[in-house]
């Protein structure tokens, strides 16, 4: 009887261990899926920034989430490097994935900084556009604009007549570069939109999964509501 009882308890414990292992594996799979979703989302935000003439809202939560995961991944890599040959091999794979995500993050921030430098005065003069920057980007934009103004004033503008010493206006002419919102872009429609105005008195059906070449300005609403993405 004792032998049978021991056997039964052992079987139950084995089943419980298997269920715990399956639960742990399932949780790991869910973490992996969430991480891949974040990476795919970052890729698309990067593509949107590259293809659009204007600056989008900074994806603060997404960036923070990925950076937090990178820190955990780096800690895991250090632990694996202290193990056997198999663990060191795993650490190499983890490091490849870490490098891939870091590359995406750098690319995303690099293209945003390029736009900030190109349209810095336009961005800082508009509260609604300025709100799209992160705190670090805003500080960078202010510093860059101050340096730019000092450079132009000392090198050129102070030698000109008084009406022409302004950096943003020359007489009645606005000298601040602005993004061309009528630029044509490729966009992929994510939902069936139906007849949509793509220009003055110009409508066309936008179908899910199709790619169109359209002026940027009319599709800004679709992009902000995640009904379309640039490509």
N, C-alpha and C positions, 0 to 999 in steps of 0.2 A: 504493500500500500504506500509506504513511504517513497518507494522507487517510482510508483505511478504519479504520486503527488508532485515529487521533484521534477519529473518529466513534464507534467502539465504546466507547472510554474515556469519552467525553463522555456517552454514553447510560447507561453504568454509574453514573457520578457523579450524573447526573440522577435515576436511580432511587433511589440511596442517599440523596440529599437529600430526595426525596419521602418515603422511609421514615422518615428522621429527623424530618421535619415532622409525619408522621402519629403517630410515637411521642410527640413533644412535645405534640401536640394531645390524644392519648389520656391522657397524664399530667395535663394541665390539666383534662380532663374528669373524671378520677378525683378530683382535688383538689376540683373543684366539687361532685361527688357527696358526698364526705366532708363538706364544709362544710355542704351542705344537710341531710345526716343529723344533724349536730351541732345545727343550728338547729332542726330538727323535734324532736329529743330535748329541747332546752332548753324549747321551747314546751310539751311535755307535762309536764315537771317543774314548770313554772310553773303549769299548770292543776291538777296534783295538789296543789300547795301552796295554791292559792286555794280548792279545793273540799274539802280535808280539814280536820278539826278539829285535828289535831296536826301537829307539825313532822316533815318527812322528813330523811333524811341529806343533808348538803350535798354537791352535785355538784362537788367540787373539780377533778377532772381535766377534766371537760367545760368548766367555766368557764375554766380556765387555757388549754385548747386554743383556745377561741374568742377569748380576749383576745390570744393570740399571733398568731392569724390577723388580728385587727383591727389590730395594730401593723404587720404586713406590708402590709395593705391601705392604711393611712394613709401609709406610706412610698411606696407605688405611686401614691397620689393626688397626693402632692407632686411626684413625678417627672412625672406626666402633665400637671400644671398648667404645667410649663415648656415643653411642646410646642406644636404647632400647634392650630388650632381643633378638629380631630377629637379630639386627645388631651385637650383641655380638656373636650370633651363627654363623653368616656369617664370622665374624673375625676368629673364630676357624677353619672354612673350608679353608680360605685364608692362615692361618698359617700352616696348613697341607701341602698345595701345596708349600709354601715357604720352609718348611723343606725338602720336597722331592727334590727340585731343589738344595738346599744347599748340600744335601747328594751326589748328582751326581757331583757337582763341586768339593767337597772335594775328592771324589773317583778318579776323573780324574786327579787332581793335585797330589794326593798321589802316584798313580802308576807311574807317570812321575818322581817324586822325587826319587822313589825307583830305577828306571833305571839310573837316573843321578848319584846316589851314587854308583851303581854297576859298571858303565862304565865311571866314571868321567874323568879319564885321557884320555881314548879313545875319548871321546866327545870333550874335550878341545883341543886336538891335531889336530882335523880335522875341518877346517873352514866351510866346507859344513854342517857337522853335528851340529857344534856349532851354526850355523844360525837357527837351528830349535828350539832353546830355546827362552823363553821370557826373557826380561831384568832381571826380578827377579830371574828366574831360572839360568841365566848365573852368576849373582852375588853369588847366593847360591853355584853353582858348583865351582867357584873360591875359595870361602872361605872354602868349604869342602875339596878341593884338598890341599890347603895350610895346613890345620890342619892335614890331613892324612900324608903328607910328613914330617911335624914336628914330628909327633908321631913315624913314622917308623925310622926316622933319630936318634932321641934321645933314642929310646928303643932298636934298633937293628943295623941299618945299620952303624952307626959310630964305632961300635965295630968290623966290618968286614974289610978284606983287601980292599985297594983302588979300585981294579977292580969290587968289588961286592957291592959298596955303592950306586949305582944308583937304584932308585925305579922302573924305567921303563925297564931297561935291566940288565941282569946278564950274562956277557960275550957277546956272540952273540945271546942269547935267549931273545926274547921279553916277558916282564913280564906284559904287560898291558892287562887286560881282555877285550875281544871283544865279541860282540853278535854273536851267532851262526846263521848265515843267511841261513843255510841249514836245520834248524829245520822245522819239519813238522807241518803245521797248517791247521785248517779247514777254508775254505772260501766259501762264497756264491756268485755266479756269478750274476751280476745285468743286464748284457746285453749278447746277443748271441755273442760269441767271435769267434767261429769256431775252426779250428785246431790251437792249441797253444803249443808252446815248453815249456814243464814242466821239462826238463832235457836234458843232452847232447844227441842229436839225438833221443829224445823221445817226441812225439807229441800226443795230445789227444783233442777231441772236448770238449769245455766248453760251456754249454748251460745255458741260463737264468733261474734263480730260483733253479738251482741245487747246492748242497753242495759237495765240494770235499776236500779230505785230500791230500795236496800237499806240497812240499818243499817251504819255504817262499821266497827264493831269486827269483825264476822264476816269481812269481806273484806280485812282488813289483810294476811293471809298471801298472798292472791292479788296484792295490790299489790306486796309486797316481792319476790315471785318473778316479777314481770312477766307474770303471767297475766291481769291486768286493769289498767285505767287509769281514772282519774276523768274526768268530762266534764261 
